Amino acid sequence: MPEDKAFYDNSELLSGYLAHRARPDNPNDTLERPLFLELAGDLTNLDILDLGCGNAAFGKEALLQGARSYTGIEVSQSMVDLARQMLADTSGQVRHESIETWRAQTEQVDLVSSRLALHYVENLESVFQEIYEVLCPGGRVIISVEHPVITSNFESLAEGRRTTWLVNNYFKPGARVHQWLGNQVTKYHHTLEEYFNLVADAGLELKHVRESRPKKSYFLSEEEYERRLRIPLFLLIAACKPR
Ligand SMILES: C[S@@+](CC[C@H](N)C(=O)[O-])C[C@H]1O[C@@H](n2cnc3c(N)ncnc32)[C@H](O)[C@@H]1O
């Protein structure tokens, strides 16, 4: 497994990430999760494939809601271990492999999810082609990524809790190396039009776009809600394979 991809295997980064996810008003729970679940809708009887599944909390939730099957793809061994613990008393499966090497199998699925993982992948064309292949006709893909205005430039992250955000080098796609939770992490910037073209070029039909507009009811802190009104943190795209 390429080490630079499996950076969540760094125990310091992993514990920082888990602490970050447990924080009140963390952006995953206040912004990404409600919108993702709204786009996903009823999960009953769905076969689900989750690219970059992390600890597979979504898998457990989906199976409890009546999903027929759940398979997670995950590059970090530490995350795979957490995911297998999470899914221990369920039928859910996790495969230790990268999104880049994952290939569609003969079994097709109803839903491909990828939550906050594709901005770690440089070349997305083949990933979207594989997503098309693995979907049954009428099947859906829902992705969330860090918003392109965020991935364009991470300089303002150096100030800690950001109050200003610098958008820069927007039309220069590619690697963005930055310090996150005390470690060096590489993300890949893709522009908004690139994401839309990836969907269209793969033969998928665009259904919904969300820019993680905050909803007050999900926040404990008024100040944090106001801060999240300033810039879109995440981009969510839902598309489907034509019947
Ligand atoms: C921010 S976490 C999100 C985890 C989960 N999807 C969630 O929303 O809770 C990103 C996950 O993607 C995984 N990941 C990053 N790059 C990957 C790649 N190239 N292939 C497979 N997994 C990857 C990371 O190891 C990590 O578990």
The ligand as an ORCA input file, in Angstrom:
! r2SCAN-3c Opt
* xyz 0 1
  C     -11.791     12.460      5.980
  S     -11.823     10.716      6.066
  C     -13.551     10.381      5.763
  C     -13.951      8.991      6.183
  C     -15.423      8.635      5.937
  N     -15.746      8.604      4.521
  C     -16.321      9.593      6.671
  O     -16.926     10.458      6.010
  O     -16.392      9.508      7.890
  C     -11.076     10.256      4.530
  C     -10.852      8.756      4.413
  O     -10.469      8.458      3.074
  C      -9.397      7.543      3.108
  N      -8.611      7.703      1.878
  C      -7.870      8.764      1.519
  N      -7.297      8.554      0.325
  C      -7.691      7.313     -0.064
  C      -7.428      6.529     -1.219
  N      -6.644      6.983     -2.180
  N      -7.993      5.316     -1.296
  C      -8.807      4.839     -0.294
  N      -9.076      5.544      0.831
  C      -8.537      6.768      0.931
  C      -8.610      7.941      4.334
  O      -7.722      6.922      4.761
  C      -9.724      8.244      5.304
  O     -10.154      7.109      5.993
*
